[in-house]
Each structure stands twice: as C-alpha cells, then as structure tokens.
Amino acid sequence: MEVETVVDTGESQTAGVNRGPSSAPLRLVVNGATRVVDLEPRTSLLDALREHMQLTGSKKGCDQGTCGACTVWVDGRRVLSCLTLAVTCEGREVTTIEGLATDGELHPMQRAFIEHDAFQCGFCTPGQIMSAVALIEEGNATTDADIAEFMSGNICRCAAYPNIRAAIREVRDASA
Amino acid sequence: MRPLSYARVADVDAAVALVSADPASEFLAGGTTEIDLVRLGVHRPDRLVDINALALAEVEELDGGGLRIGALARMSDVARTPIVAERYPAVSQALLLGASEQLRNMATMGGNLRQRVRCAYFRDGISPCDKREPGTGCSAIEGLNRGHAILGTSASCIATHPSDVAVALVAFDAVVRTVGPDGEREIPIDDFYLLPGDTPHLEHPLVHGELIVAIDLPPLPVAARSLYLKFRDRQSYEFALVSVAAALEVQDSLVSEVRLALGGVGTKPWRARRAEQQLLGGLAEPDGFASAAAVELAAAEVRRHNAFKVPLAERAIIRGLTRALNGGAQ
C-alpha cells in the first residue's frame, strides 16, 4: 500500500521542481488529507485518484476532456482530472465526490440527486454533482437556461437532464 | 501515454531557457490541448515544463483604454472580468461560448491561441496528414470534411482553426506579446496565424521555446458594442460550424467603422477584410450586409460535405451586422 495519511502542513507549491520520467513520491492533499503516492509525471490526476488512492468515485468516461465524468475541484474550481497531470496538483487542494459528505451526512446536492431521480446508470453522477455544487457557488445557476449552459460539460447518456436541473434548482433555492 | 519528465519553473526567463535549449521539451499551461494530444501520441515531448507558477494571469488596463491580458489568465476568469465584458463584449461572449466551464477554468489565453486543430485525421495519429507528418498528404480533402474550412485552404490542409476567442481578437487587431531566446516580440494577431499553404505544420511564427506572455487589445471604442454569434450542431459545448465577431459604427445612416471576423470557416481565425471594405461608407442596411457577405464568401472553396457553410456564413454575417447595428440587442 503506497498511500499514507499525514497531517496537512499547508505548504504551497514550490518552483524549481524536476521529476521523472520514473516514479517518485508525490504529496497530494485530497479531501483534506495529505497523501504521499509514488507517481510518474505522466500520471493524470484521475488515474492517481482511481488507481493509486483507491478513490474510484471520479469516473473515466472518455479520458480526453469531452464527457465530464472525471470532474473534481482543484483549489475549489471544477476541472477535468483526466486532462490534469497529478504532479501539477502538488501544493493544491483536490476535492472529489468522496469529500462531499461530512460525518456520514450526504451533501445536500447528493440528497437532491436521489430525491429527484437525477440519474439512471449513475456513471456520470459524481461528475454531475461536483459540477452542480460548483455551479451554484459560481452564480451560474440563476435560470434553467444558465443551468443547462453551464452544466453542458457533463454529458449524461441516460439523458437525466430534466431531473438533474430539478435537483440543482432545489439546492439553489434552499441555499438562497 | 509515453513516459514524460516534468519541470516546474518560477519565472519567464527560466521557462524560455529550459524549453529553447531542448527540442524535446514543451510548455505546459492549462493542459487541455497538450495533455490530450500527448495522450493521443500526436504531440511527443520528452519533458513538459509547467509554467503555471509564472506571474502572467492578470488583466491590466493600458494607457488610452486598451487592455493587456496575461497569457496564463484562464478563459473563465477573463470572460467575467468587467473591463473585458464592457470594452470588448465579443471577447467575453466568445470565451463563454467555447468549451465547458471545467475546460474554461483550466485553459489559458496563451494556450487558447496555440491550440491545435480538431481535424479527426490530424488527431488520429495514423491517417496521412501534412500538418502532423509533412509530405503525407491531406486525408480530409477527399474524406469526411463537413466541419472543415472553406477559406484559406490549400492542397495540403483544410482544417478549421477551432478557437472562438481568437476570432474576436483578430477582429480587434490584438497583439501577441512573446518572450523567446532572442528577446521580446510583438506580433499582430493576424500575422500570428499562418495560412497552411504547402507548410501546414507551421501554424505560427514562434520559434521553439518562445513563450506567449500577454495579449494586448488596443483601444477601440467601436468594440464596446461588439458581439459574437456562434452556430453549431448542438446548442452548447461544441465547436463552431460558423461564428461571427462583429462591431459596427454608423453616422448619418452610413457605415463609418466596421470590424468583422469569422470562425469555423477558415484555416485561421478569419478577418473579413473584403466585406469590411465593401461595407465602409455604404448604407447600413440588410441589402448592403448581404452583398458584403457575398463578396467575402466569393473566395470560398467548398468540398463534398461542407458547401452548406457558404450560405450559413453569409446569413451569419447578415445577422451579426444587423444585431451590431441595433447595439448588440438579441
């Protein structure tokens, strides 16, 4: 097991780094915990999460930045972990779907997705939820048209879009 | 993906020194093009030099009313910067109509200018492609070319330039500022993009290791009433079939100033200079717009699947100019 959890030292990113091509220990802060994993520079953040940290919530759909299933937050902004190299996240805070619930309580958006039946197969759902929470914080959930536009980077092959919008509306209105 | 080394640098000089000294090194900014193409095997660097720590992410006001946009400013941040949306609304609109919010949060302005084409034959890594592998030919000319260019094409390449924001920047005569191994340069954006000719692998005049550090927008009052329209196969998160950046000033019913550029139809972001010339001094009315559109598209060279782009582009120009005439109102 190459994962260890240590106290977050809060260190920021430093320049003058040279690594690779072979693997070396990399310190990443994921969902508030610092983890040190052996990674090659070519490893994507998505593969680091799924294959090296056993955080399989973030999904690999296309692996080329078109489906949104791998959406996570880096320093609070939603990004695509498939097009992000893990090594570039050193010193940054990564949040995944596994980091949304607190003390065993689902995040309101997770509850709203369940209540509104906002998924069928569920494969895109972690990415949808990471986008949806960020969407409200960005102020991009004001109208249905805004929700549709600013959620367009998360594809749902089951076409649960109306119910996804309903879940987002509910959380938006409850947090207003 | 091939194995990669990685370096992270703290300043522009170190970045330029590292990459220019090593033909197998490439810059890494937002990564939305670079990581994609490295994974596809289309880009084959041995080392990526991470420039995200460089202090190039600001949008500054320039004397006289222009703006300097740092090369590492992210698309989403630039789109929402009030002075960008007020002075150059077409820039802001073009940014928000491109990609998705996740990609816009990652992608940088400098990287946007240097993004590669979306031609499937370029991206697949195996088809004959003069851009990817000079001398092998162009698979798109006789292939599936519905999305391909109708202006600025050659026998070597008909790939469309995919950027939205570059179309607005070309309309406004932006200037690309770079730092390279031989020092600083300012390149007018229309010169920054090269037509494919018989050297489609050369897309811009930058030397290896030359880094875009900023994009300057000159003071341009007419741009404050500009707009960007985009037409595509689905309403969001799709590249343009045709797009238009337009700005218009009218005095005594006559066009006194006009800026017009097209996306989705050219091998580079297409400044519609023929149409601009036709419009200047003429009546600002739909017939004049239609005749200017026809003049610009007269040079179009269509292929089997993309002839529809000619009437689509003409109608897009008419609509763009009409809306610009009405102050950008929808």
Interface residues (C-beta under 8 A of the other chain):
Chain A: Q13 T14 A15 G16 V17 N18 R19 G20 P21 S22 E40 P41 R42 S44 D63 Q64 G65 G68 T71 R77 R78 V79 L80 C82 L83 T84 L85 V87 T88 S131 A134 L135 E138 N140 A148 E149 F150 S152 G153 N154
Chain B: M1 R2 P3 L4 S5 Y6 A7 R8 V9 A10 D11 L28 G31 T32 I35 D36 V38 R39 L40 D46 R47 L48 D50 N52 A53 A99 S100 E101 Q102 L103 N105 M106 Q235 S236 Y237
